[in-house]
Amino acid sequence: MKIAVAKGDGIGPEIMDAVINIFKANKVPLEYEFVDMGKWVFDKGFSNGMTPEAQKTIETLSILFKGPMETPKGKGVKSVNVTARKTWNTYANKRVFQTLHGVDTVFSKAGIPIDITIVRENIEDTYGGIEHMPTHDVALSRRFITRPGSLQVIKYAFEMAKKKGTKRITCGHKANIMKLTDGLFLDCFNEVAKEYPEIKSDDVIVDDLCMKLVTRPDTFDVVVLTNLQGDIVSDLCAGLVGGLGFAPSANIGDHISIFEAVHGTAPDIAGKNIANPTALLLSGIAMLRHLGLMENAAVIENALLFTLEQGKHTGDFGDKNIPSLNTTQFADAIIGNFGKTPAHGAKAVLPNMPATPTFFKLDHNAMMVSKEMEAEKIVGVDMFIESSEQPEEIAKKCQRHAGVKFNLINISNRGTQVWPTGSVYTNLVNEYNVRFESIDDYPLNQQDVLGLYVSLSGDFKICSSELLNMWGTKKAYSLAQGQ
């Protein structure tokens, strides 16, 4: 089986070489086609950080094994790491965090074992990077949480938990504040949970989750979260087991999957052959299991665990009384321990069951749309306007434009209501949300809204607008604080 390999930037080439040497020494039945991705590709003018030939190769082979990559700063380009995950719809980011004997942490010294799998939604949320500055003082980011996208990652998490024999799966969220976005994610979790009655499912607010993870991490098994919260929580979990040097990552999609280390390029030590290849090796082991190469994965992982138990280490961890090994020496030590069984966490050596490669040739983009269960209607509009006036003055002007179809309901600033009621102690910025709703539930259409937009634009710069939708009796928009 052939896979695509991108060595990456900084320490990427040296740790990738170390891992591939381990694979070759174990006779892993893979061929490697190296592709051009990373900072130097950006520098050549490819704005997505990869050459067209690299994209074609990856889409043909369907597996990408990649080293850490740097995104040039201050050039207005997107992260190649995020671009790759989103372009190929690798919707589930799986990160496994386990106690590794020989890697001392507060919890290992206390005898508290950790085995946590974080499943992070990988496509949506604020990682769309859709940002604008509607005024010189206000920056705005759009956060997308979708029902189809949430169902994809949550179903993956439950299926993975079922295969793993997990007894508990937890949804981390902030639905107490973000009632529509996180609320939708939580609704999808509860919907999917009904299909898996054998697995205990529960949910926890993400800030409470962080506190519990650093006090009782052994009580968690699988945790599924939205993109940004999952990114933060997974790095927190890396800290529980020794740092990002021990944090593998698998990005799973229906057609293409990406396996990579979580850590960065560490340019300060690049080229010195002293980097720790463990995170990339663990990611590679996850890739082997994904490809059905169970025997190779188990032998290599057992050798890694045995090596760590011996006290062998690179310079970033381990007993400082034991001389550290460089990258090549550490890889050679692992190779020398093939066939040995660690005292803790030994993996069963199962026969290889290599997956048969399935090559997809898609003719069009997949459209994910769920069925509308109730009728949709427009009941108003939020107009986001630029103004440095006081709320009462804004209200007087807006009421003149409301006409016979709209009522001015409220005005808010940074999400807090400032008219018709509010407090003079609320500090203001120069963007307001002016909410209009239909009079007597009069049915509205987009032409009505555009008419209001044109009229209101005579007095204000309108930065953006959002329709107020309802499905049946359910409001599909949030209320202002204090409304």
Backbone torsions as a table, in degrees:
resi	resn	phi	psi	omega
1	MET	NA	137.7	-179.0
2	LYS	-106.5	137.9	176.6
3	ILE	-126.6	157.4	175.4
4	ALA	-87.9	139.9	-179.6
5	VAL	-129.6	128.1	173.0
6	ALA	-118.3	116.9	-173.0
7	LYS	-69.4	-29.7	177.1
8	GLY	92.1	-168.3	-176.1
9	ASP	-112.2	171.1	176.6
10	GLY	59.6	-121.9	179.8
11	ILE	-78.2	-3.5	-175.8
12	GLY	-52.2	-52.9	-177.2
13	PRO	-59.1	-40.0	-176.2
14	GLU	-73.7	-36.6	178.5
15	ILE	-76.1	-31.3	176.2
16	MET	-66.8	-42.0	177.0
17	ASP	-60.2	-41.1	-179.9
18	ALA	-62.0	-44.7	-178.4
19	VAL	-67.1	-44.0	-179.6
20	ILE	-65.4	-34.4	175.3
21	ASN	-63.5	-38.4	175.8
22	ILE	-63.0	-44.7	179.3
23	PHE	-61.4	-45.1	-178.3
24	LYS	-65.1	-38.8	178.8
25	ALA	-64.7	-29.3	178.5
26	ASN	-90.3	5.4	179.3
27	LYS	57.0	40.6	174.7
28	VAL	-62.6	125.0	-174.5
29	PRO	-78.2	65.8	178.2
30	LEU	-129.1	149.1	168.2
31	GLU	-110.9	151.2	-173.4
32	TYR	-120.9	124.6	174.1
33	GLU	-110.9	113.6	-174.3
34	PHE	-82.5	134.6	-176.5
35	VAL	-122.1	158.5	-174.8
36	ASP	-95.6	109.5	176.9
37	MET	-144.2	154.0	173.0
38	GLY	122.1	-169.4	-173.5
39	LYS	-59.6	-43.1	-176.8
40	TRP	-66.1	-24.5	175.7
41	VAL	-74.8	-39.9	171.8
42	PHE	-54.6	-46.5	-175.3
43	ASP	-63.4	-22.1	178.2
44	LYS	-85.8	-1.7	174.6
45	GLY	106.3	4.1	177.8
46	PHE	-89.8	107.6	-168.2
47	SER	-69.7	-16.5	178.3
48	ASN	-99.0	5.5	174.5
49	GLY	78.4	12.6	177.6
50	MET	-146.4	149.2	177.3
51	THR	-78.5	157.0	175.7
52	PRO	-57.5	-34.8	179.2
53	GLU	-65.7	-38.2	177.9
54	ALA	-64.0	-45.1	179.6
55	GLN	-60.4	-43.7	-179.7
56	LYS	-63.2	-42.0	-179.3
57	THR	-63.3	-46.4	-178.3
58	ILE	-64.0	-41.0	-179.4
59	GLU	-70.2	-23.2	176.6
60	THR	-80.5	-43.2	-174.0
61	LEU	-85.9	-26.3	173.9
62	SER	75.3	-6.0	176.1
63	ILE	-125.5	128.2	174.9
64	LEU	-120.8	124.4	174.5
65	PHE	-109.1	116.7	-169.8
66	LYS	-131.4	145.8	172.4
67	GLY	-84.1	174.7	179.1
68	PRO	-65.3	145.3	-177.3
69	MET	-131.9	144.8	-178.2
70	GLU	-100.7	139.3	172.0
71	THR	-101.3	126.4	179.8
72	PRO	-55.8	137.8	-178.7
73	LYS	-87.9	141.1	172.3
74	GLY	74.3	17.3	-179.2
75	LYS	-112.9	6.0	175.5
76	GLY	71.8	18.6	-179.6
77	VAL	-103.8	154.6	-178.9
78	LYS	-83.3	156.7	175.9
79	SER	-60.4	128.7	177.5
80	VAL	-64.9	-30.9	179.9
81	ASN	-65.2	-47.6	179.6
82	VAL	-68.9	-40.3	179.4
83	THR	-58.9	-44.4	-179.5
84	ALA	-62.8	-45.0	-179.2
85	ARG	-62.7	-40.9	-175.8
86	LYS	-77.7	-40.0	-179.1
87	THR	-58.7	-41.8	-175.2
88	TRP	-101.4	13.1	173.2
89	ASN	52.3	46.9	173.3
90	THR	-83.1	82.9	-164.4
91	TYR	-75.1	-17.7	-177.5
92	ALA	-116.8	118.2	175.5
93	ASN	-100.7	110.2	-177.2
94	LYS	-103.8	124.0	177.9
95	ARG	-129.1	123.8	-177.2
96	VAL	-106.0	129.9	-178.7
97	PHE	-123.4	116.4	-176.5
98	GLN	-131.3	150.1	172.3
99	THR	-62.1	127.9	177.3
100	LEU	-114.8	115.3	-179.4
101	HIS	-69.2	127.1	-171.3
102	GLY	107.7	-11.5	173.9
103	VAL	-113.0	99.1	-173.8
104	ASP	-76.0	132.7	173.5
105	THR	-136.8	172.0	175.9
106	VAL	-56.0	-40.0	-174.8
107	PHE	-77.9	-37.5	178.1
108	SER	-65.0	-37.0	178.8
109	LYS	-68.0	-28.6	178.8
110	ALA	-87.5	-0.9	179.7
111	GLY	73.5	25.4	179.5
112	ILE	-101.5	110.0	-177.1
113	PRO	-77.6	143.4	178.7
114	ILE	-120.7	131.7	174.4
115	ASP	-149.6	86.5	-174.9
116	ILE	-118.9	133.4	173.5
117	THR	-112.9	119.4	175.5
118	ILE	-97.2	127.0	173.3
119	VAL	-113.2	114.0	-174.3
120	ARG	-110.3	130.9	172.7
121	GLU	-61.8	138.1	-161.6
122	ASN	-118.8	-1.8	-170.3
123	ILE	-115.7	-38.6	-164.4
124	GLU	-101.4	-145.6	176.6
125	ASP	67.1	-154.2	-179.2
126	THR	-73.5	-6.2	-178.5
127	TYR	-74.5	-1.8	168.4
128	GLY	-64.7	-22.0	179.2
129	GLY	61.9	32.2	-178.8
130	ILE	-92.7	99.9	-172.4
131	GLU	-130.5	147.1	177.2
132	HIS	-142.9	160.0	169.4
133	MET	-115.6	95.3	-178.3
134	PRO	-67.5	-28.9	171.8
135	THR	-134.5	170.7	-178.4
136	HIS	-69.1	-13.5	-179.2
137	ASP	-105.6	-7.1	-169.8
138	VAL	-126.3	125.8	172.7
139	ALA	-110.3	138.0	-173.6
140	LEU	-126.6	134.9	175.5
141	SER	-122.2	136.2	177.6
142	ARG	-93.0	137.0	-179.4
143	ARG	-115.4	116.2	-179.7
144	PHE	-103.9	120.7	168.0
145	ILE	-122.9	122.2	-177.2
146	THR	-116.2	153.6	177.5
147	ARG	-64.6	-50.3	-179.8
148	PRO	-61.1	-40.8	179.8
149	GLY	-65.6	-39.5	178.7
150	SER	-66.4	-42.7	-179.7
151	LEU	-63.3	-37.7	179.2
152	GLN	-57.0	-53.9	-173.6
153	VAL	-72.9	-34.8	-178.7
154	ILE	-70.2	-40.1	176.7
155	LYS	-64.1	-38.8	176.1
156	TYR	-60.7	-44.0	-178.2
157	ALA	-61.7	-42.2	-179.9
158	PHE	-69.4	-40.2	178.8
159	GLU	-64.4	-42.2	177.7
160	MET	-62.7	-42.6	180.0
161	ALA	-63.7	-38.2	179.1
162	LYS	-64.0	-45.8	-179.8
163	LYS	-66.4	-33.3	-178.9
164	LYS	-77.1	-16.6	-176.1
165	GLY	81.1	26.6	-178.7
166	THR	-67.3	139.9	177.5
167	LYS	-94.2	-20.2	-174.5
168	ARG	-142.2	137.8	173.2
169	ILE	-133.1	133.3	-173.1
170	THR	-120.0	138.8	174.2
171	CYS	-101.6	118.5	173.4
172	GLY	-91.7	138.0	-173.0
173	HIS	-161.5	175.4	174.4
174	LYS	-133.2	44.0	-175.5
175	ALA	-70.9	-12.9	175.8
176	ASN	-70.1	-22.8	179.3
177	ILE	-109.7	-52.9	-179.7
178	MET	-94.0	78.7	-167.5
179	LYS	-69.0	-27.7	179.6
180	LEU	-88.6	-48.3	-176.1
181	THR	-74.4	-63.3	176.2
182	ASP	-64.4	-30.0	177.1
183	GLY	-62.1	-40.0	177.6
184	LEU	-65.5	-42.8	178.9
185	PHE	-60.9	-43.8	179.6
186	LEU	-67.0	-39.2	176.6
187	ASP	-59.6	-42.5	178.9
188	CYS	-64.7	-39.3	177.4
189	PHE	-60.0	-48.5	-179.0
190	ASN	-64.8	-34.3	178.3
191	GLU	-65.4	-46.7	-178.9
192	VAL	-69.3	-36.3	-177.5
193	ALA	-57.0	-31.5	-179.6
194	LYS	-63.8	-23.1	-179.9
195	GLU	-82.3	-7.3	-177.0
196	TYR	-130.3	65.9	-175.5
197	PRO	-65.0	-18.4	-178.9
198	GLU	-76.7	-13.1	-179.8
199	ILE	-106.9	127.6	176.3
200	LYS	-68.9	126.5	179.5
201	SER	-121.6	140.1	176.7
202	ASP	-151.0	174.3	179.2
203	ASP	-136.1	157.5	-178.4
204	VAL	-149.1	140.4	176.7
205	ILE	-65.1	138.9	-164.9
206	VAL	-63.4	-34.2	178.7
207	ASP	-68.7	-37.6	175.0
208	ASP	-65.8	-37.4	177.3
209	LEU	-59.4	-44.6	-179.2
210	CYS	-61.7	-42.1	178.4
211	MET	-62.0	-44.3	-177.7
212	LYS	-69.4	-31.9	178.9
213	LEU	-65.6	-34.1	-178.7
214	VAL	-90.5	-4.5	176.0
215	THR	-109.1	-40.2	179.7
216	ARG	-138.8	66.1	-177.5
217	PRO	-65.3	-22.3	-177.8
218	ASP	-71.8	-7.9	-179.6
219	THR	-88.5	-5.7	-178.5
220	PHE	-107.2	150.2	178.7
221	ASP	-121.9	-77.7	177.1
222	VAL	-113.4	131.4	178.4
223	VAL	-126.3	129.1	178.8
224	VAL	-114.9	134.6	-174.7
225	LEU	-142.7	165.7	171.5
226	THR	-70.4	173.8	-167.4
227	ASN	-61.7	-59.7	-176.3
228	LEU	-64.9	-46.2	179.1
229	GLN	-63.1	-38.1	178.5
230	GLY	-66.3	-35.8	177.9
231	ASP	-63.1	-47.2	-178.2
232	ILE	-66.5	-47.8	-176.9
233	VAL	-65.8	-35.7	-179.7
234	SER	-68.4	-35.3	174.8
235	ASP	-68.7	-35.6	174.8
236	LEU	-59.3	-44.6	-179.3
237	CYS	-65.7	-33.2	175.8
238	ALA	-59.9	-38.2	177.8
239	GLY	-64.1	-26.6	-179.8
240	LEU	-71.7	-26.1	-174.7
241	VAL	-112.0	8.0	174.3
242	GLY	126.0	-4.3	176.3
243	GLY	114.6	177.8	-175.9
244	LEU	-67.1	-16.6	176.2
245	GLY	-67.1	-7.8	-179.6
246	PHE	-126.1	25.6	-174.5
247	ALA	-114.4	100.2	176.5
248	PRO	-82.6	164.4	-178.6
249	SER	-147.8	133.5	173.8
250	ALA	-123.6	129.0	177.7
251	ASN	-110.2	108.2	-169.1
252	ILE	-104.0	129.9	173.7
253	GLY	-129.2	173.9	-179.9
254	ASP	-71.0	-30.7	-175.8
255	HIS	-116.8	-36.0	-176.3
256	ILE	-130.6	139.8	176.3
257	SER	-130.1	147.0	-176.9
258	ILE	-124.0	132.8	178.4
259	PHE	-120.2	127.4	-172.8
260	GLU	-154.8	159.9	170.0
261	ALA	-78.2	154.0	-178.9
262	VAL	-80.9	-29.2	-172.0
263	HIS	-71.5	172.4	-177.3
264	GLY	-89.5	-164.6	-171.5
265	THR	-86.9	-11.5	177.9
266	ALA	43.3	60.2	-176.2
267	PRO	-61.5	-21.8	-178.4
268	ASP	-67.2	-23.3	179.5
269	ILE	-117.0	7.1	-178.8
270	ALA	-61.0	138.6	177.5
271	GLY	82.0	-1.6	-177.8
272	LYS	-95.1	-5.6	179.2
273	ASN	58.8	38.4	178.4
274	ILE	-122.5	2.4	-175.9
275	ALA	-71.3	152.8	179.6
276	ASN	-87.6	117.6	-178.0
277	PRO	-89.1	6.2	-170.6
278	THR	-60.5	-45.9	-177.0
279	ALA	-61.9	-43.6	179.1
280	LEU	-67.7	-36.7	177.6
281	LEU	-64.6	-44.3	177.8
282	LEU	-62.2	-36.8	176.3
283	SER	-64.9	-40.7	177.4
284	GLY	-65.0	-37.6	176.6
285	ILE	-63.1	-41.1	175.8
286	ALA	-61.6	-38.0	177.4
287	MET	-63.6	-42.6	179.0
288	LEU	-59.9	-43.7	178.6
289	ARG	-65.5	-38.1	177.6
290	HIS	-60.0	-34.3	-179.3
291	LEU	-88.5	2.7	178.6
292	GLY	83.8	9.3	-179.2
293	LEU	-89.7	66.4	-171.3
294	MET	-67.7	-39.8	-178.7
295	GLU	-65.4	-49.0	178.5
296	ASN	-58.7	-43.6	-178.6
297	ALA	-60.7	-45.7	-177.0
298	ALA	-67.8	-43.3	-179.4
299	VAL	-62.5	-43.9	-179.1
300	ILE	-68.1	-43.1	-179.0
301	GLU	-66.1	-42.0	177.7
302	ASN	-61.3	-38.4	177.9
303	ALA	-65.4	-40.8	176.5
304	LEU	-61.3	-48.3	-179.0
305	LEU	-62.5	-40.6	178.6
306	PHE	-63.0	-41.9	-180.0
307	THR	-62.0	-43.4	178.4
308	LEU	-64.3	-40.2	178.7
309	GLU	-64.5	-28.1	177.3
310	GLN	-70.0	-12.1	-177.4
311	GLY	89.4	5.3	178.7
312	LYS	-75.5	139.6	-172.2
313	HIS	-159.3	160.1	169.0
314	THR	-88.3	177.8	-170.2
315	GLY	-69.9	-12.6	-174.6
316	ASP	-87.9	-4.8	180.0
317	PHE	-156.6	177.2	173.0
318	GLY	92.0	178.1	-178.3
319	ASP	-69.4	116.5	-177.7
320	LYS	-68.7	-12.8	176.7
321	ASN	-80.1	-12.4	177.4
322	ILE	-103.7	125.6	-178.2
323	PRO	-55.8	138.0	-179.5
324	SER	-80.1	156.6	178.2
325	LEU	-102.7	153.4	172.4
326	ASN	-82.4	178.8	-174.7
327	THR	-58.4	-47.1	-177.9
328	THR	-65.6	-43.3	179.9
329	GLN	-63.8	-38.5	179.0
330	PHE	-65.0	-42.9	177.1
331	ALA	-62.8	-41.7	179.3
332	ASP	-64.0	-36.1	178.3
333	ALA	-63.9	-39.5	177.6
334	ILE	-64.2	-45.4	179.0
335	ILE	-59.5	-39.6	179.4
336	GLY	-67.4	-15.3	-179.3
337	ASN	-103.9	12.4	174.4
338	PHE	-57.1	134.9	178.8
339	GLY	91.0	-7.1	179.9
340	LYS	-93.0	151.8	-175.5
341	THR	-112.5	124.6	179.1
342	PRO	-70.9	158.0	178.9
343	ALA	-74.4	-24.6	-177.3
344	HIS	-127.6	135.4	172.0
345	GLY	69.4	26.7	-179.6
346	ALA	-61.5	139.5	179.9
347	LYS	-97.2	136.5	177.9
348	ALA	-65.3	134.3	-179.8
349	VAL	-89.5	100.1	-179.3
350	LEU	-98.2	156.0	-179.9
351	PRO	-67.6	149.8	175.4
352	ASN	-64.5	137.7	174.0
353	MET	-132.6	69.7	-172.8
354	PRO	-59.0	134.9	179.0
355	ALA	-70.2	146.0	174.6
356	THR	-81.1	120.4	-178.8
357	PRO	-58.4	133.3	176.5
358	THR	-114.2	117.8	-177.0
359	PHE	-99.0	122.5	-178.0
360	PHE	-100.9	138.0	170.4
361	LYS	-124.6	98.6	-177.1
362	LEU	-86.6	138.7	-179.2
363	ASP	-96.2	-18.6	-178.6
364	HIS	-155.8	163.9	178.7
365	ASN	-72.3	139.8	176.6
366	ALA	-72.7	133.7	177.1
367	MET	-105.7	121.0	-178.3
368	MET	-104.3	108.8	-179.4
369	VAL	-135.7	126.4	175.0
370	SER	-88.9	161.8	-176.9
371	LYS	-77.8	133.1	174.4
372	GLU	-71.9	124.3	-176.4
373	MET	-86.0	-23.7	-179.0
374	GLU	-136.9	161.6	-176.6
375	ALA	-68.7	142.5	179.7
376	GLU	-96.9	141.3	172.6
377	LYS	-145.1	151.3	177.9
378	ILE	-93.3	125.9	-176.8
379	VAL	-117.4	2.6	179.6
380	GLY	166.3	-166.8	-178.7
381	VAL	-154.2	143.7	169.0
382	ASP	-98.9	124.9	175.2
383	MET	-108.5	120.7	178.3
384	PHE	-95.3	115.0	-172.5
385	ILE	-118.7	153.8	173.9
386	GLU	-96.1	127.5	177.6
387	SER	-164.5	146.1	173.6
388	SER	-109.2	13.6	179.2
389	GLU	-82.3	166.9	176.4
390	GLN	-76.1	154.0	-176.0
391	PRO	-54.9	-38.1	-177.5
392	GLU	-63.8	-39.6	179.0
393	GLU	-67.3	-41.2	177.7
394	ILE	-61.7	-43.0	-179.1
395	ALA	-60.8	-43.3	-179.7
396	LYS	-59.5	-44.1	179.8
397	LYS	-67.0	-43.0	-177.1
398	CYS	-64.9	-38.3	-178.6
399	GLN	-62.9	-28.3	178.3
400	ARG	-68.9	-22.1	-176.8
401	HIS	-98.7	-5.1	-173.3
402	ALA	-66.6	-31.9	177.7
403	GLY	67.5	-151.6	-174.3
404	VAL	-98.2	-2.9	-176.9
405	LYS	-111.0	-16.0	-172.8
406	PHE	-123.6	147.8	166.9
407	ASN	-113.4	137.2	169.5
408	LEU	-77.1	115.6	-174.1
409	ILE	-91.7	-50.8	179.6
410	ASN	-162.0	165.2	175.0
411	ILE	-126.9	134.3	179.5
412	SER	-130.3	159.4	-179.6
413	ASN	-136.0	118.8	-174.3
414	ARG	54.7	33.6	175.4
415	GLY	89.8	-2.8	-178.7
416	THR	-108.9	130.8	-179.4
417	GLN	-65.9	132.8	177.9
418	VAL	-123.8	-5.7	175.6
419	TRP	-156.5	139.6	7.5
420	PRO	-78.0	-14.8	174.8
421	THR	-124.6	157.9	-179.9
422	GLY	173.1	-158.8	-177.9
423	SER	-140.4	141.6	177.0
424	VAL	-70.8	-8.2	178.0
425	TYR	-87.1	-0.7	175.8
426	THR	-83.5	115.0	176.6
427	ASN	-70.1	144.3	-174.9
428	LEU	-115.9	152.9	167.3
429	VAL	-117.7	174.5	-169.7
430	ASN	-89.5	30.5	168.8
431	GLU	-132.3	126.3	178.4
432	TYR	-113.9	153.8	167.5
433	ASN	-105.7	118.1	180.0
434	VAL	-105.7	117.2	-174.8
435	ARG	-102.3	124.3	174.2
436	PHE	-114.0	136.5	173.5
437	GLU	-123.7	159.2	-177.1
438	SER	-71.0	148.4	178.3
439	ILE	-78.8	129.0	176.4
440	ASP	53.0	38.9	179.6
441	ASP	56.2	30.0	178.2
442	TYR	-60.3	130.6	-179.1
443	PRO	-66.0	131.4	-178.2
444	LEU	-110.5	156.0	170.9
445	ASN	-130.8	177.0	-175.7
446	GLN	-66.4	-27.9	177.4
447	GLN	-64.2	-38.3	176.7
448	ASP	-60.9	-43.7	-178.7
449	VAL	-65.7	-41.4	179.6
450	LEU	-65.1	-36.0	176.3
451	GLY	-61.9	-43.2	177.0
452	LEU	-63.7	-40.7	179.8
453	TYR	-58.5	-49.1	-178.7
454	VAL	-61.4	-44.2	-179.0
455	SER	-64.0	-46.9	-176.6
456	LEU	-66.1	-29.9	-177.4
457	SER	-67.5	-11.5	174.4
458	GLY	-68.7	-24.8	-179.1
459	ASP	-109.6	-23.4	-172.4
460	PHE	-136.9	152.2	163.7
461	LYS	-77.6	119.5	179.2
462	ILE	-93.5	115.4	-176.1
463	CYS	-75.9	-41.3	179.2
464	SER	-168.1	172.6	178.0
465	SER	-146.2	155.3	177.1
466	GLU	-137.7	130.9	175.6
467	LEU	-68.4	144.2	171.7
468	LEU	-95.9	106.3	-177.6
469	ASN	-100.8	156.0	169.5
470	MET	-133.8	143.5	170.1
471	TRP	-115.8	109.5	-172.9
472	GLY	65.4	-122.5	179.5
473	THR	-102.2	7.0	-174.8
474	LYS	-96.9	123.3	176.0
475	LYS	-72.0	132.4	179.9
476	ALA	-104.8	38.8	177.4
477	TYR	-153.5	155.5	-176.3
478	SER	-89.6	161.3	173.3
479	LEU	-94.9	156.5	176.1
480	ALA	-74.6	155.2	173.9
481	GLN	-61.8	124.4	179.6
482	GLY	92.0	-4.3	-179.1
483	GLN	-74.8	NA	NA
